[in-house]
Amino acid sequence: MKLRHTASQAPEKVEIQMTPMIDIVFQLLIFFLFSFKIVTQEGDFNIRMPVAGPASSTSLQTDLPIKVRLTADGDGNLASIRMDDAVLPNFTALHEKVMSRVGTNAGPDATENIEAELDCDYNLKYRNVIGAVTAISGYVTPDGRIVKLIQKIKLSPPKKPEA
Amino acid sequence: MKIIKPKTTAAALEPDMTPMIDMTFQLIAFFMVLLNFGEAEQDARIRLPSSQLAKPPETALENALVVQLTGDNQVLFSGELMPIAGLDEKLRREARFITLSGEKPEDATVILRADAESKTGVVQEVIQKCQENGFENFALRAKQEDEES
């Protein structure tokens, strides 16, 4: 049998069409570019507030309830901070007061049973509440570790200002 | 004078596309990794208060619903802007849905993303409305404070 010799034919270069692929790749790139946004890290302060919470301010397990009163001026900015009838100048002082209160209690689990209630003016800007919650609920050590203090925090019911 | 015509080659000039495609794929991979669909609830209208204790949770909250409050005290719930009065019906529907799926609203967490400039009283009203619909767990969301601030 005679075999046909094909080697004499020059091999054709197979060319892959790159254009559609590059088109799609650029479409993808544009999609990701436009949907990309720099987001800041967010964290939560967990609070548990059953519906009967405001009425029964302390449960049986809790002791030494801490009441923090935040008042606002006409613009909603923080006017005063009170804790146990003591007027405090800022959140740092509030934090120190909380530390002196819970830090003297025996055992690391002592703070678990302490409850704090924030009583705020209606018009107070919310960032002050987060400031107070931060001062009460813990602190960050120089090495970046978070030490938790009071975790049972609740907000008092809203008090609408009289018109 | 005889002008010599330069010989033209049959092959067309093809630029080398390989480095460009490589780079483009690298860029796509970069944006794909950074794109976070989970943070889709973040709305530019809400400027969260900052806190040094606000660290992202290690595990995602199960059964969570997000209620957002703008600086002008409007509620933003599932992409819809409404006054606080309109939230009641939405929460009732959510609570019913959670109950139908065999869970309890008490076990669900309401993530509250309130603007730093919003009124605390309005935040309390939102919490109260959630409580009335059986929700008990709340997560007050704050953004992580910058190291230098």
Boltz contact constraints between the chains, C-beta under 6 A:
constraints:
  - contact:
      token1: [A, 18]
      token2: [B, 17]
      max_distance: 6.0
  - contact:
      token1: [A, 25]
      token2: [B, 24]
      max_distance: 6.0
  - contact:
      token1: [A, 28]
      token2: [B, 28]
      max_distance: 6.0
  - contact:
      token1: [A, 29]
      token2: [B, 24]
      max_distance: 6.0
  - contact:
      token1: [A, 29]
      token2: [B, 27]
      max_distance: 6.0
  - contact:
      token1: [A, 29]
      token2: [B, 28]
      max_distance: 6.0
  - contact:
      token1: [A, 32]
      token2: [B, 31]
      max_distance: 6.0
  - contact:
      token1: [A, 35]
      token2: [B, 35]
      max_distance: 6.0
  - contact:
      token1: [A, 36]
      token2: [B, 31]
      max_distance: 6.0
  - contact:
      token1: [A, 39]
      token2: [B, 39]
      max_distance: 6.0
  - contact:
      token1: [A, 39]
      token2: [B, 42]
      max_distance: 6.0
  - contact:
      token1: [A, 40]
      token2: [B, 143]
      max_distance: 6.0
  - contact:
      token1: [A, 41]
      token2: [B, 56]
      max_distance: 6.0
  - contact:
      token1: [A, 41]
      token2: [B, 144]
      max_distance: 6.0
  - contact:
      token1: [A, 42]
      token2: [B, 141]
      max_distance: 6.0
  - contact:
      token1: [A, 42]
      token2: [B, 143]
      max_distance: 6.0
  - contact:
      token1: [A, 43]
      token2: [B, 54]
      max_distance: 6.0
  - contact:
      token1: [A, 43]
      token2: [B, 55]
      max_distance: 6.0
  - contact:
      token1: [A, 43]
      token2: [B, 56]
      max_distance: 6.0
  - contact:
      token1: [A, 44]
      token2: [B, 139]
      max_distance: 6.0
  - contact:
      token1: [A, 44]
      token2: [B, 141]
      max_distance: 6.0
  - contact:
      token1: [A, 45]
      token2: [B, 140]
      max_distance: 6.0
  - contact:
      token1: [A, 46]
      token2: [B, 139]
      max_distance: 6.0
  - contact:
      token1: [A, 47]
      token2: [B, 138]
      max_distance: 6.0
  - contact:
      token1: [A, 48]
      token2: [B, 136]
      max_distance: 6.0
  - contact:
      token1: [A, 48]
      token2: [B, 137]
      max_distance: 6.0
  - contact:
      token1: [A, 50]
      token2: [B, 136]
      max_distance: 6.0
  - contact:
      token1: [A, 51]
      token2: [B, 131]
      max_distance: 6.0
  - contact:
      token1: [A, 120]
      token2: [B, 120]
      max_distance: 6.0
  - contact:
      token1: [A, 122]
      token2: [B, 121]
      max_distance: 6.0
  - contact:
      token1: [A, 123]
      token2: [B, 119]
      max_distance: 6.0
  - contact:
      token1: [A, 124]
      token2: [B, 120]
      max_distance: 6.0
  - contact:
      token1: [A, 125]
      token2: [B, 117]
      max_distance: 6.0
  - contact:
      token1: [A, 126]
      token2: [B, 114]
      max_distance: 6.0
  - contact:
      token1: [A, 126]
      token2: [B, 116]
      max_distance: 6.0
  - contact:
      token1: [A, 126]
      token2: [B, 118]
      max_distance: 6.0
  - contact:
      token1: [A, 126]
      token2: [B, 120]
      max_distance: 6.0
  - contact:
      token1: [A, 126]
      token2: [B, 123]
      max_distance: 6.0
  - contact:
      token1: [A, 127]
      token2: [B, 49]
      max_distance: 6.0
  - contact:
      token1: [A, 127]
      token2: [B, 116]
      max_distance: 6.0
  - contact:
      token1: [A, 129]
      token2: [B, 120]
      max_distance: 6.0
  - contact:
      token1: [A, 130]
      token2: [B, 49]
      max_distance: 6.0
  - contact:
      token1: [A, 130]
      token2: [B, 51]
      max_distance: 6.0
  - contact:
      token1: [A, 130]
      token2: [B, 142]
      max_distance: 6.0
  - contact:
      token1: [A, 134]
      token2: [B, 51]
      max_distance: 6.0
  - contact:
      token1: [A, 134]
      token2: [B, 53]
      max_distance: 6.0
  - contact:
      token1: [A, 138]
      token2: [B, 53]
      max_distance: 6.0
  - contact:
      token1: [A, 140]
      token2: [B, 52]
      max_distance: 6.0
  - contact:
      token1: [A, 146]
      token2: [B, 53]
      max_distance: 6.0
  - contact:
      token1: [A, 155]
      token2: [B, 124]
      max_distance: 6.0
  - contact:
      token1: [A, 158]
      token2: [B, 121]
      max_distance: 6.0
  - contact:
      token1: [A, 158]
      token2: [B, 124]
      max_distance: 6.0
  - contact:
      token1: [A, 158]
      token2: [B, 125]
      max_distance: 6.0
